[in-house]
Amino acid sequence: MCYSEGLQVSRGDNTWYFFYDRSHNTESASWAKQTASKGAWKSQGEKSIYGLANRIGSKTSLDFIEETSEGRKIEWVMEQYHQANSK
């Protein structure tokens, strides 16, 4: 994940926000296979977001799977929001 030091925000309630520019990544990249140091983020699906009658973006929910022999699911959830037509 690419993010700038100045673009991470904590609400103080164990909720963090990270903002990054996807334009540096290839469109064919599989966002369901994002890895971290001790596991990976597994996509739980994408939901379209509409404003009036137009699709304005989407939300993808991901669960963190710990890298163990059991592949234990941890209580971490990430939600990615994508703006439609943002190239």
C-alpha positions, -999 to +999 in steps of 0.1 A: +000+000+000+013+034-009+004+063+014+020+095+024+029+101+060+006+132+060-024+113+047-031+089+076-056+100+101-067+084+134-101+091+150-088+080+184-112+051+186-090+024+169-103+036+135-076+047+110-080+063+076-053+060+049-056+079+016-036+070-015-035+075-052-043+043-072-032+059-104+003+045-099-010+009-098-021-011-128-059-015-133-054-052-137-041-055-101-061-079-079-071-058-049-083-090-032-047-101-028-032-072-008-005-085+015+008-073+049+037-084+070+019-112+089-010-120+066-032-108+038-064-088+032-092-110+017-120-093-002-155-099+010-171-083-021-177-049-037-209-028-033-218+001-057-226+035-042-252+056-060-259+094-058-294+101-072-295+076-101-258+076-110-231+053-098-206+075-080-182+049-066-179+016-048-170+001-014-150-030-010-149-048+024-118-068+034-110-090+063-074-096+076-063-133+076-033-140+098-005-160+082-007-192+103-013-228+094-050-223+102-053-190+083-069-174+114-093-145+108-085-115+129-109-088+141-096-063+116-118-050+088-108-026+061-132-008+038-119+007+006-138+034-012-133+041-048-145+070-068-161+061-101-142+072-132-112+083-112-082+077-135 
